[in-house]
Amino acid sequence: MFRPGEYPHRVTLQALEAETSDGHDGYAAPTYTSVQPRVPARVKPLLGRDLERARQIDPRTSHEVRLRYWRAYRDDLQGGRGQVIYHDQQTDRALEMVAPPIDVDEQHVELLLLCKEAA
């Protein structure tokens, strides 16, 4: 079971809704839709060995977000394409997912999201 304070932060998970062409071989700004508003999570900037391990999966990785497992995460996040809005004390920060969510253990208790700072 979860202990008090295990997930001290609040995040909103958003799935990528659409990418539209800008007509010049690029894409316009993506649009997102909220799938899990203001859920408890633990947001951790990665440092040292943790950062090096995460960058073996994707070199852009800068943050790790852990949150409680929910059954429909694969459908909600459409293969891990989305972003996390971290509701910090001063402001909201956007973190873009760089890899699909990782189911941490076989008991389906926790999900791990590897993210980077959104531009």
MARVOKOL-74614 format. One record per atom (N, C-alpha, C): z, y, x; chain; atom name; residue number from 1; residue in one letter. Coordinates in nm, 2 decimals, always signed. Layout:
// MARVOKOL-74614
+--------+--------+--------+----+----+-----+----+
:     zz :     yy :     xx : ch : at :   i : aa :
+--------+--------+--------+----+----+-----+----+
:      Z :      Y :      X :  A : CA : NUM :  A :
...
+--------+--------+--------+----+----+-----+----+
This chain:
// MARVOKOL-74614
+--------+--------+--------+----+----+-----+----+
:     zz :     yy :     xx : ch : at :   i : aa :
+--------+--------+--------+----+----+-----+----+
:  +0.00 :  -0.12 :  +0.08 :  A :  N :   1 :  M :
:  +0.00 :  +0.00 :  +0.00 :  A : CA :   1 :  M :
:  +0.00 :  +0.12 :  +0.09 :  A :  C :   1 :  M :
:  -0.03 :  +0.24 :  +0.03 :  A :  N :   2 :  F :
:  -0.04 :  +0.36 :  +0.10 :  A : CA :   2 :  F :
:  +0.10 :  +0.43 :  +0.11 :  A :  C :   2 :  F :
:  +0.12 :  +0.49 :  +0.23 :  A :  N :   3 :  R :
:  +0.25 :  +0.56 :  +0.26 :  A : CA :   3 :  R :
:  +0.22 :  +0.71 :  +0.23 :  A :  C :   3 :  R :
:  +0.33 :  +0.78 :  +0.18 :  A :  N :   4 :  P :
:  +0.31 :  +0.92 :  +0.16 :  A : CA :   4 :  P :
:  +0.27 :  +0.99 :  +0.30 :  A :  C :   4 :  P :
:  +0.18 :  +1.08 :  +0.29 :  A :  N :   5 :  G :
:  +0.14 :  +1.16 :  +0.41 :  A : CA :   5 :  G :
:  +0.03 :  +1.09 :  +0.48 :  A :  C :   5 :  G :
:  -0.01 :  +0.97 :  +0.44 :  A :  N :   6 :  E :
:  -0.12 :  +0.90 :  +0.51 :  A : CA :   6 :  E :
:  -0.25 :  +0.97 :  +0.50 :  A :  C :   6 :  E :
:  -0.27 :  +1.03 :  +0.39 :  A :  N :   7 :  Y :
:  -0.40 :  +1.11 :  +0.37 :  A : CA :   7 :  Y :
:  -0.36 :  +1.25 :  +0.34 :  A :  C :   7 :  Y :
:  -0.33 :  +1.33 :  +0.44 :  A :  N :   8 :  P :
:  -0.28 :  +1.47 :  +0.41 :  A : CA :   8 :  P :
:  -0.38 :  +1.57 :  +0.38 :  A :  C :   8 :  P :
:  -0.51 :  +1.54 :  +0.39 :  A :  N :   9 :  H :
:  -0.61 :  +1.64 :  +0.36 :  A : CA :   9 :  H :
:  -0.68 :  +1.62 :  +0.23 :  A :  C :   9 :  H :
:  -0.76 :  +1.71 :  +0.18 :  A :  N :  10 :  R :
:  -0.84 :  +1.70 :  +0.06 :  A : CA :  10 :  R :
:  -0.99 :  +1.72 :  +0.10 :  A :  C :  10 :  R :
:  -1.07 :  +1.63 :  +0.05 :  A :  N :  11 :  V :
:  -1.22 :  +1.65 :  +0.07 :  A : CA :  11 :  V :
:  -1.29 :  +1.62 :  -0.06 :  A :  C :  11 :  V :
:  -1.41 :  +1.68 :  -0.07 :  A :  N :  12 :  T :
:  -1.50 :  +1.65 :  -0.18 :  A : CA :  12 :  T :
:  -1.62 :  +1.58 :  -0.12 :  A :  C :  12 :  T :
:  -1.66 :  +1.47 :  -0.17 :  A :  N :  13 :  L :
:  -1.77 :  +1.39 :  -0.12 :  A : CA :  13 :  L :
:  -1.90 :  +1.43 :  -0.20 :  A :  C :  13 :  L :
:  -2.01 :  +1.46 :  -0.13 :  A :  N :  14 :  Q :
:  -2.13 :  +1.50 :  -0.20 :  A : CA :  14 :  Q :
:  -2.24 :  +1.41 :  -0.15 :  A :  C :  14 :  Q :
:  -2.32 :  +1.36 :  -0.25 :  A :  N :  15 :  A :
:  -2.44 :  +1.28 :  -0.22 :  A : CA :  15 :  A :
:  -2.56 :  +1.37 :  -0.21 :  A :  C :  15 :  A :
:  -2.66 :  +1.33 :  -0.12 :  A :  N :  16 :  L :
:  -2.78 :  +1.40 :  -0.11 :  A : CA :  16 :  L :
:  -2.86 :  +1.38 :  -0.23 :  A :  C :  16 :  L :
:  -2.90 :  +1.49 :  -0.30 :  A :  N :  17 :  E :
:  -2.97 :  +1.48 :  -0.43 :  A : CA :  17 :  E :
:  -3.12 :  +1.48 :  -0.40 :  A :  C :  17 :  E :
:  -3.17 :  +1.57 :  -0.32 :  A :  N :  18 :  A :
:  -3.31 :  +1.57 :  -0.30 :  A : CA :  18 :  A :
:  -3.34 :  +1.65 :  -0.17 :  A :  C :  18 :  A :
:  -3.45 :  +1.61 :  -0.11 :  A :  N :  19 :  E :
:  -3.51 :  +1.68 :  +0.01 :  A : CA :  19 :  E :
:  -3.65 :  +1.72 :  -0.04 :  A :  C :  19 :  E :
:  -3.68 :  +1.85 :  -0.03 :  A :  N :  20 :  T :
:  -3.81 :  +1.89 :  -0.08 :  A : CA :  20 :  T :
:  -3.88 :  +1.95 :  +0.04 :  A :  C :  20 :  T :
:  -4.01 :  +1.93 :  +0.04 :  A :  N :  21 :  S :
:  -4.10 :  +1.98 :  +0.15 :  A : CA :  21 :  S :
:  -4.11 :  +2.13 :  +0.14 :  A :  C :  21 :  S :
:  -4.11 :  +2.20 :  +0.26 :  A :  N :  22 :  D :
:  -4.13 :  +2.34 :  +0.26 :  A : CA :  22 :  D :
:  -4.27 :  +2.38 :  +0.27 :  A :  C :  22 :  D :
:  -4.36 :  +2.29 :  +0.28 :  A :  N :  23 :  G :
:  -4.50 :  +2.31 :  +0.28 :  A : CA :  23 :  G :
:  -4.55 :  +2.34 :  +0.43 :  A :  C :  23 :  G :
:  -4.47 :  +2.33 :  +0.52 :  A :  N :  24 :  H :
:  -4.50 :  +2.35 :  +0.66 :  A : CA :  24 :  H :
:  -4.45 :  +2.24 :  +0.75 :  A :  C :  24 :  H :
:  -4.47 :  +2.12 :  +0.71 :  A :  N :  25 :  D :
:  -4.43 :  +2.00 :  +0.78 :  A : CA :  25 :  D :
:  -4.28 :  +1.99 :  +0.81 :  A :  C :  25 :  D :
:  -4.20 :  +2.05 :  +0.72 :  A :  N :  26 :  G :
:  -4.05 :  +2.05 :  +0.73 :  A : CA :  26 :  G :
:  -3.99 :  +2.03 :  +0.59 :  A :  C :  26 :  G :
:  -3.86 :  +2.05 :  +0.59 :  A :  N :  27 :  Y :
:  -3.79 :  +2.04 :  +0.46 :  A : CA :  27 :  Y :
:  -3.71 :  +2.16 :  +0.43 :  A :  C :  27 :  Y :
:  -3.71 :  +2.20 :  +0.30 :  A :  N :  28 :  A :
:  -3.62 :  +2.31 :  +0.26 :  A : CA :  28 :  A :
:  -3.48 :  +2.26 :  +0.27 :  A :  C :  28 :  A :
:  -3.39 :  +2.35 :  +0.24 :  A :  N :  29 :  A :
:  -3.24 :  +2.32 :  +0.25 :  A : CA :  29 :  A :
:  -3.21 :  +2.21 :  +0.15 :  A :  C :  29 :  A :
:  -3.14 :  +2.10 :  +0.19 :  A :  N :  30 :  P :
:  -3.11 :  +1.99 :  +0.10 :  A : CA :  30 :  P :
:  -3.02 :  +2.03 :  -0.01 :  A :  C :  30 :  P :
:  -3.02 :  +1.97 :  -0.12 :  A :  N :  31 :  T :
:  -2.93 :  +1.99 :  -0.23 :  A : CA :  31 :  T :
:  -2.83 :  +1.87 :  -0.25 :  A :  C :  31 :  T :
:  -2.71 :  +1.90 :  -0.28 :  A :  N :  32 :  Y :
:  -2.61 :  +1.79 :  -0.29 :  A : CA :  32 :  Y :
:  -2.54 :  +1.80 :  -0.43 :  A :  C :  32 :  Y :
:  -2.49 :  +1.68 :  -0.47 :  A :  N :  33 :  T :
:  -2.42 :  +1.67 :  -0.59 :  A : CA :  33 :  T :
:  -2.28 :  +1.61 :  -0.57 :  A :  C :  33 :  T :
:  -2.17 :  +1.66 :  -0.62 :  A :  N :  34 :  S :
:  -2.04 :  +1.60 :  -0.60 :  A : CA :  34 :  S :
:  -2.03 :  +1.47 :  -0.67 :  A :  C :  34 :  S :
:  -1.97 :  +1.37 :  -0.59 :  A :  N :  35 :  V :
:  -1.95 :  +1.24 :  -0.65 :  A : CA :  35 :  V :
:  -1.80 :  +1.20 :  -0.65 :  A :  C :  35 :  V :
:  -1.72 :  +1.26 :  -0.57 :  A :  N :  36 :  Q :
:  -1.58 :  +1.24 :  -0.56 :  A : CA :  36 :  Q :
:  -1.51 :  +1.38 :  -0.53 :  A :  C :  36 :  Q :
:  -1.47 :  +1.45 :  -0.63 :  A :  N :  37 :  P :
:  -1.41 :  +1.58 :  -0.60 :  A : CA :  37 :  P :
:  -1.26 :  +1.58 :  -0.56 :  A :  C :  37 :  P :
:  -1.23 :  +1.65 :  -0.45 :  A :  N :  38 :  R :
:  -1.10 :  +1.67 :  -0.40 :  A : CA :  38 :  R :
:  -1.01 :  +1.54 :  -0.39 :  A :  C :  38 :  R :
:  -1.06 :  +1.45 :  -0.32 :  A :  N :  39 :  V :
:  -0.99 :  +1.32 :  -0.30 :  A : CA :  39 :  V :
:  -0.90 :  +1.33 :  -0.17 :  A :  C :  39 :  V :
:  -0.79 :  +1.25 :  -0.17 :  A :  N :  40 :  P :
:  -0.71 :  +1.25 :  -0.04 :  A : CA :  40 :  P :
:  -0.78 :  +1.19 :  +0.07 :  A :  C :  40 :  P :
:  -0.77 :  +1.24 :  +0.19 :  A :  N :  41 :  A :
:  -0.84 :  +1.18 :  +0.31 :  A : CA :  41 :  A :
:  -0.76 :  +1.23 :  +0.43 :  A :  C :  41 :  A :
:  -0.80 :  +1.17 :  +0.54 :  A :  N :  42 :  R :
:  -0.75 :  +1.21 :  +0.67 :  A : CA :  42 :  R :
:  -0.87 :  +1.25 :  +0.76 :  A :  C :  42 :  R :
:  -0.88 :  +1.37 :  +0.79 :  A :  N :  43 :  V :
:  -0.99 :  +1.43 :  +0.87 :  A : CA :  43 :  V :
:  -0.94 :  +1.45 :  +1.01 :  A :  C :  43 :  V :
:  -1.01 :  +1.39 :  +1.11 :  A :  N :  44 :  K :
:  -0.96 :  +1.39 :  +1.25 :  A : CA :  44 :  K :
:  -1.08 :  +1.43 :  +1.34 :  A :  C :  44 :  K :
:  -1.07 :  +1.54 :  +1.41 :  A :  N :  45 :  P :
:  -1.17 :  +1.57 :  +1.52 :  A : CA :  45 :  P :
:  -1.15 :  +1.46 :  +1.63 :  A :  C :  45 :  P :
:  -1.26 :  +1.41 :  +1.67 :  A :  N :  46 :  L :
:  -1.26 :  +1.31 :  +1.77 :  A : CA :  46 :  L :
:  -1.25 :  +1.36 :  +1.91 :  A :  C :  46 :  L :
:  -1.17 :  +1.30 :  +2.00 :  A :  N :  47 :  L :
:  -1.15 :  +1.34 :  +2.14 :  A : CA :  47 :  L :
:  -1.15 :  +1.22 :  +2.23 :  A :  C :  47 :  L :
:  -1.18 :  +1.24 :  +2.35 :  A :  N :  48 :  G :
:  -1.16 :  +1.13 :  +2.45 :  A : CA :  48 :  G :
:  -1.23 :  +1.00 :  +2.42 :  A :  C :  48 :  G :
:  -1.16 :  +0.89 :  +2.43 :  A :  N :  49 :  R :
:  -1.22 :  +0.76 :  +2.41 :  A : CA :  49 :  R :
:  -1.27 :  +0.74 :  +2.27 :  A :  C :  49 :  R :
:  -1.20 :  +0.79 :  +2.17 :  A :  N :  50 :  D :
:  -1.25 :  +0.78 :  +2.03 :  A : CA :  50 :  D :
:  -1.38 :  +0.85 :  +2.01 :  A :  C :  50 :  D :
:  -1.40 :  +0.97 :  +2.08 :  A :  N :  51 :  L :
:  -1.53 :  +1.04 :  +2.07 :  A : CA :  51 :  L :
:  -1.64 :  +0.96 :  +2.14 :  A :  C :  51 :  L :
:  -1.61 :  +0.90 :  +2.25 :  A :  N :  52 :  E :
:  -1.71 :  +0.82 :  +2.32 :  A : CA :  52 :  E :
:  -1.75 :  +0.70 :  +2.24 :  A :  C :  52 :  E :
:  -1.66 :  +0.63 :  +2.18 :  A :  N :  53 :  R :
:  -1.69 :  +0.51 :  +2.10 :  A : CA :  53 :  R :
:  -1.77 :  +0.55 :  +1.98 :  A :  C :  53 :  R :
:  -1.74 :  +0.66 :  +1.91 :  A :  N :  54 :  A :
:  -1.81 :  +0.70 :  +1.80 :  A : CA :  54 :  A :
:  -1.95 :  +0.75 :  +1.83 :  A :  C :  54 :  A :
:  -1.97 :  +0.81 :  +1.95 :  A :  N :  55 :  R :
:  -2.10 :  +0.85 :  +1.99 :  A : CA :  55 :  R :
:  -2.19 :  +0.74 :  +2.03 :  A :  C :  55 :  R :
:  -2.14 :  +0.62 :  +2.05 :  A :  N :  56 :  Q :
:  -2.22 :  +0.50 :  +2.07 :  A : CA :  56 :  Q :
:  -2.29 :  +0.47 :  +1.94 :  A :  C :  56 :  Q :
:  -2.23 :  +0.50 :  +1.83 :  A :  N :  57 :  I :
:  -2.30 :  +0.47 :  +1.70 :  A : CA :  57 :  I :
:  -2.40 :  +0.58 :  +1.67 :  A :  C :  57 :  I :
:  -2.36 :  +0.71 :  +1.69 :  A :  N :  58 :  D :
:  -2.45 :  +0.82 :  +1.68 :  A : CA :  58 :  D :
:  -2.40 :  +0.94 :  +1.77 :  A :  C :  58 :  D :
:  -2.49 :  +0.99 :  +1.85 :  A :  N :  59 :  P :
:  -2.44 :  +1.09 :  +1.95 :  A : CA :  59 :  P :
:  -2.40 :  +1.22 :  +1.89 :  A :  C :  59 :  P :
:  -2.43 :  +1.25 :  +1.77 :  A :  N :  60 :  R :
:  -2.40 :  +1.37 :  +1.70 :  A : CA :  60 :  R :
:  -2.25 :  +1.37 :  +1.65 :  A :  C :  60 :  R :
:  -2.19 :  +1.26 :  +1.65 :  A :  N :  61 :  T :
:  -2.06 :  +1.24 :  +1.58 :  A : CA :  61 :  T :
:  -1.95 :  +1.33 :  +1.65 :  A :  C :  61 :  T :
:  -1.87 :  +1.40 :  +1.56 :  A :  N :  62 :  S :
:  -1.77 :  +1.49 :  +1.61 :  A : CA :  62 :  S :
:  -1.64 :  +1.47 :  +1.53 :  A :  C :  62 :  S :
:  -1.64 :  +1.41 :  +1.41 :  A :  N :  63 :  H :
:  -1.52 :  +1.39 :  +1.33 :  A : CA :  63 :  H :
:  -1.52 :  +1.26 :  +1.26 :  A :  C :  63 :  H :
:  -1.40 :  +1.21 :  +1.23 :  A :  N :  64 :  E :
:  -1.38 :  +1.09 :  +1.16 :  A : CA :  64 :  E :
:  -1.31 :  +1.12 :  +1.03 :  A :  C :  64 :  E :
:  -1.36 :  +1.07 :  +0.92 :  A :  N :  65 :  V :
:  -1.29 :  +1.09 :  +0.79 :  A : CA :  65 :  V :
:  -1.25 :  +0.96 :  +0.73 :  A :  C :  65 :  V :
:  -1.13 :  +0.94 :  +0.70 :  A :  N :  66 :  R :
:  -1.08 :  +0.81 :  +0.64 :  A : CA :  66 :  R :
:  -1.03 :  +0.84 :  +0.50 :  A :  C :  66 :  R :
:  -1.07 :  +0.76 :  +0.41 :  A :  N :  67 :  L :
:  -1.03 :  +0.77 :  +0.27 :  A : CA :  67 :  L :
:  -1.02 :  +0.64 :  +0.20 :  A :  C :  67 :  L :
:  -0.96 :  +0.64 :  +0.08 :  A :  N :  68 :  R :
:  -0.94 :  +0.52 :  +0.01 :  A : CA :  68 :  R :
:  -1.07 :  +0.46 :  -0.04 :  A :  C :  68 :  R :
:  -1.08 :  +0.33 :  -0.04 :  A :  N :  69 :  Y :
:  -1.20 :  +0.26 :  -0.08 :  A : CA :  69 :  Y :
:  -1.22 :  +0.28 :  -0.23 :  A :  C :  69 :  Y :
:  -1.34 :  +0.29 :  -0.28 :  A :  N :  70 :  W :
:  -1.37 :  +0.29 :  -0.42 :  A : CA :  70 :  W :
:  -1.50 :  +0.20 :  -0.43 :  A :  C :  70 :  W :
:  -1.51 :  +0.12 :  -0.54 :  A :  N :  71 :  R :
:  -1.61 :  +0.02 :  -0.56 :  A : CA :  71 :  R :
:  -1.75 :  +0.07 :  -0.55 :  A :  C :  71 :  R :
:  -1.78 :  +0.19 :  -0.62 :  A :  N :  72 :  A :
:  -1.91 :  +0.23 :  -0.63 :  A : CA :  72 :  A :
:  -1.96 :  +0.32 :  -0.52 :  A :  C :  72 :  A :
:  -1.90 :  +0.32 :  -0.40 :  A :  N :  73 :  Y :
:  -1.93 :  +0.41 :  -0.30 :  A : CA :  73 :  Y :
:  -2.08 :  +0.39 :  -0.25 :  A :  C :  73 :  Y :
:  -2.13 :  +0.27 :  -0.25 :  A :  N :  74 :  R :
:  -2.27 :  +0.25 :  -0.21 :  A : CA :  74 :  R :
:  -2.37 :  +0.32 :  -0.30 :  A :  C :  74 :  R :
:  -2.34 :  +0.31 :  -0.43 :  A :  N :  75 :  D :
:  -2.43 :  +0.38 :  -0.53 :  A : CA :  75 :  D :
:  -2.41 :  +0.53 :  -0.53 :  A :  C :  75 :  D :
:  -2.28 :  +0.57 :  -0.52 :  A :  N :  76 :  D :
:  -2.25 :  +0.71 :  -0.53 :  A : CA :  76 :  D :
:  -2.31 :  +0.79 :  -0.41 :  A :  C :  76 :  D :
:  -2.30 :  +0.73 :  -0.29 :  A :  N :  77 :  L :
:  -2.34 :  +0.79 :  -0.17 :  A : CA :  77 :  L :
:  -2.48 :  +0.76 :  -0.13 :  A :  C :  77 :  L :
:  -2.55 :  +0.67 :  -0.20 :  A :  N :  78 :  Q :
:  -2.69 :  +0.64 :  -0.18 :  A : CA :  78 :  Q :
:  -2.73 :  +0.61 :  -0.04 :  A :  C :  78 :  Q :
:  -2.65 :  +0.51 :  +0.02 :  A :  N :  79 :  G :
:  -2.68 :  +0.47 :  +0.15 :  A : CA :  79 :  G :
:  -2.62 :  +0.55 :  +0.26 :  A :  C :  79 :  G :
:  -2.52 :  +0.63 :  +0.23 :  A :  N :  80 :  G :
:  -2.46 :  +0.71 :  +0.33 :  A : CA :  80 :  G :
:  -2.52 :  +0.84 :  +0.36 :  A :  C :  80 :  G :
:  -2.61 :  +0.89 :  +0.27 :  A :  N :  81 :  R :
:  -2.67 :  +1.02 :  +0.29 :  A : CA :  81 :  R :
:  -2.59 :  +1.12 :  +0.21 :  A :  C :  81 :  R :
:  -2.52 :  +1.21 :  +0.28 :  A :  N :  82 :  G :
:  -2.44 :  +1.31 :  +0.21 :  A : CA :  82 :  G :
:  -2.36 :  +1.39 :  +0.30 :  A :  C :  82 :  G :
:  -2.26 :  +1.46 :  +0.24 :  A :  N :  83 :  Q :
:  -2.17 :  +1.54 :  +0.32 :  A : CA :  83 :  Q :
:  -2.03 :  +1.54 :  +0.26 :  A :  C :  83 :  Q :
:  -1.94 :  +1.58 :  +0.35 :  A :  N :  84 :  V :
:  -1.80 :  +1.59 :  +0.31 :  A : CA :  84 :  V :
:  -1.76 :  +1.74 :  +0.32 :  A :  C :  84 :  V :
:  -1.71 :  +1.79 :  +0.22 :  A :  N :  85 :  I :
:  -1.65 :  +1.93 :  +0.22 :  A : CA :  85 :  I :
:  -1.50 :  +1.91 :  +0.25 :  A :  C :  85 :  I :
:  -1.46 :  +1.96 :  +0.36 :  A :  N :  86 :  Y :
:  -1.32 :  +1.95 :  +0.40 :  A : CA :  86 :  Y :
:  -1.25 :  +2.08 :  +0.36 :  A :  C :  86 :  Y :
:  -1.16 :  +2.07 :  +0.27 :  A :  N :  87 :  H :
:  -1.08 :  +2.18 :  +0.21 :  A : CA :  87 :  H :
:  -0.97 :  +2.21 :  +0.31 :  A :  C :  87 :  H :
:  -1.00 :  +2.29 :  +0.41 :  A :  N :  88 :  D :
:  -0.90 :  +2.33 :  +0.51 :  A : CA :  88 :  D :
:  -0.81 :  +2.44 :  +0.45 :  A :  C :  88 :  D :
:  -0.71 :  +2.47 :  +0.52 :  A :  N :  89 :  Q :
:  -0.61 :  +2.57 :  +0.47 :  A : CA :  89 :  Q :
:  -0.68 :  +2.71 :  +0.46 :  A :  C :  89 :  Q :
:  -0.76 :  +2.75 :  +0.55 :  A :  N :  90 :  Q :
:  -0.83 :  +2.88 :  +0.55 :  A : CA :  90 :  Q :
:  -0.96 :  +2.88 :  +0.47 :  A :  C :  90 :  Q :
:  -1.04 :  +2.78 :  +0.49 :  A :  N :  91 :  T :
:  -1.17 :  +2.78 :  +0.44 :  A : CA :  91 :  T :
:  -1.22 :  +2.64 :  +0.41 :  A :  C :  91 :  T :
:  -1.34 :  +2.62 :  +0.35 :  A :  N :  92 :  D :
:  -1.40 :  +2.49 :  +0.33 :  A : CA :  92 :  D :
:  -1.50 :  +2.47 :  +0.44 :  A :  C :  92 :  D :
:  -1.50 :  +2.35 :  +0.50 :  A :  N :  93 :  R :
:  -1.59 :  +2.32 :  +0.61 :  A : CA :  93 :  R :
:  -1.68 :  +2.21 :  +0.57 :  A :  C :  93 :  R :
:  -1.81 :  +2.22 :  +0.60 :  A :  N :  94 :  A :
:  -1.90 :  +2.11 :  +0.56 :  A : CA :  94 :  A :
:  -1.92 :  +2.02 :  +0.68 :  A :  C :  94 :  A :
:  -1.90 :  +1.89 :  +0.66 :  A :  N :  95 :  L :
:  -1.93 :  +1.79 :  +0.76 :  A : CA :  95 :  L :
:  -2.04 :  +1.69 :  +0.71 :  A :  C :  95 :  L :
:  -2.14 :  +1.67 :  +0.78 :  A :  N :  96 :  E :
:  -2.25 :  +1.59 :  +0.74 :  A : CA :  96 :  E :
:  -2.23 :  +1.45 :  +0.79 :  A :  C :  96 :  E :
:  -2.25 :  +1.35 :  +0.70 :  A :  N :  97 :  M :
:  -2.24 :  +1.21 :  +0.74 :  A : CA :  97 :  M :
:  -2.35 :  +1.17 :  +0.83 :  A :  C :  97 :  M :
:  -2.32 :  +1.11 :  +0.95 :  A :  N :  98 :  V :
:  -2.43 :  +1.07 :  +1.04 :  A : CA :  98 :  V :
:  -2.46 :  +0.92 :  +1.03 :  A :  C :  98 :  V :
:  -2.37 :  +0.84 :  +0.96 :  A :  N :  99 :  A :
:  -2.39 :  +0.70 :  +0.94 :  A : CA :  99 :  A :
:  -2.34 :  +0.66 :  +0.81 :  A :  C :  99 :  A :
:  -2.39 :  +0.55 :  +0.75 :  A :  N : 100 :  P :
:  -2.33 :  +0.50 :  +0.62 :  A : CA : 100 :  P :
:  -2.18 :  +0.47 :  +0.64 :  A :  C : 100 :  P :
:  -2.11 :  +0.48 :  +0.53 :  A :  N : 101 :  P :
:  -1.96 :  +0.45 :  +0.53 :  A : CA : 101 :  P :
:  -1.94 :  +0.31 :  +0.58 :  A :  C : 101 :  P :
:  -1.83 :  +0.30 :  +0.66 :  A :  N : 102 :  I :
:  -1.79 :  +0.17 :  +0.71 :  A : CA : 102 :  I :
:  -1.67 :  +0.12 :  +0.64 :  A :  C : 102 :  I :
:  -1.68 :  +0.00 :  +0.58 :  A :  N : 103 :  D :
:  -1.56 :  -0.06 :  +0.51 :  A : CA : 103 :  D :
:  -1.47 :  -0.12 :  +0.62 :  A :  C : 103 :  D :
:  -1.36 :  -0.06 :  +0.64 :  A :  N : 104 :  V :
:  -1.27 :  -0.09 :  +0.76 :  A : CA : 104 :  V :
:  -1.22 :  -0.23 :  +0.77 :  A :  C : 104 :  V :
:  -1.18 :  -0.29 :  +0.65 :  A :  N : 105 :  D :
:  -1.13 :  -0.42 :  +0.66 :  A : CA : 105 :  D :
:  -1.18 :  -0.51 :  +0.54 :  A :  C : 105 :  D :
:  -1.15 :  -0.63 :  +0.54 :  A :  N : 106 :  E :
:  -1.20 :  -0.72 :  +0.44 :  A : CA : 106 :  E :
:  -1.13 :  -0.71 :  +0.30 :  A :  C : 106 :  E :
:  -1.01 :  -0.64 :  +0.30 :  A :  N : 107 :  Q :
:  -0.94 :  -0.62 :  +0.18 :  A : CA : 107 :  Q :
:  -0.99 :  -0.50 :  +0.10 :  A :  C : 107 :  Q :
:  -1.09 :  -0.43 :  +0.15 :  A :  N : 108 :  H :
:  -1.15 :  -0.31 :  +0.08 :  A : CA : 108 :  H :
:  -1.04 :  -0.21 :  +0.05 :  A :  C : 108 :  H :
:  -0.97 :  -0.16 :  +0.15 :  A :  N : 109 :  V :
:  -0.86 :  -0.07 :  +0.13 :  A : CA : 109 :  V :
:  -0.91 :  +0.07 :  +0.17 :  A :  C : 109 :  V :
:  -0.98 :  +0.08 :  +0.28 :  A :  N : 110 :  E :
:  -1.01 :  +0.21 :  +0.34 :  A : CA : 110 :  E :
:  -1.16 :  +0.22 :  +0.38 :  A :  C : 110 :  E :
:  -1.22 :  +0.34 :  +0.37 :  A :  N : 111 :  L :
:  -1.35 :  +0.36 :  +0.42 :  A : CA : 111 :  L :
:  -1.35 :  +0.46 :  +0.54 :  A :  C : 111 :  L :
:  -1.43 :  +0.45 :  +0.63 :  A :  N : 112 :  L :
:  -1.44 :  +0.53 :  +0.75 :  A : CA : 112 :  L :
:  -1.58 :  +0.60 :  +0.74 :  A :  C : 112 :  L :
:  -1.58 :  +0.73 :  +0.75 :  A :  N : 113 :  L :
:  -1.70 :  +0.81 :  +0.76 :  A : CA : 113 :  L :
:  -1.71 :  +0.88 :  +0.89 :  A :  C : 113 :  L :
:  -1.82 :  +0.86 :  +0.96 :  A :  N : 114 :  L :
:  -1.84 :  +0.93 :  +1.09 :  A : CA : 114 :  L :
:  -1.93 :  +1.06 :  +1.05 :  A :  C : 114 :  L :
:  -1.89 :  +1.17 :  +1.10 :  A :  N : 115 :  C :
:  -1.95 :  +1.30 :  +1.05 :  A : CA : 115 :  C :
:  -1.97 :  +1.39 :  +1.17 :  A :  C : 115 :  C :
:  -2.06 :  +1.49 :  +1.15 :  A :  N : 116 :  K :
:  -2.08 :  +1.60 :  +1.24 :  A : CA : 116 :  K :
:  -2.06 :  +1.73 :  +1.17 :  A :  C : 116 :  K :
:  -2.04 :  +1.84 :  +1.24 :  A :  N : 117 :  E :
:  -2.03 :  +1.97 :  +1.18 :  A : CA : 117 :  E :
:  -2.17 :  +2.00 :  +1.12 :  A :  C : 117 :  E :
:  -2.18 :  +2.04 :  +1.00 :  A :  N : 118 :  A :
:  -2.30 :  +2.08 :  +0.94 :  A : CA : 118 :  A :
:  -2.35 :  +2.22 :  +0.99 :  A :  C : 118 :  A :
:  -2.48 :  +2.23 :  +1.00 :  A :  N : 119 :  A :
:  -2.53 :  +2.36 :  +1.06 :  A : CA : 119 :  A :
:  -2.53 :  +2.47 :  +0.96 :  A :  C : 119 :  A :
+--------+--------+--------+----+----+-----+----+
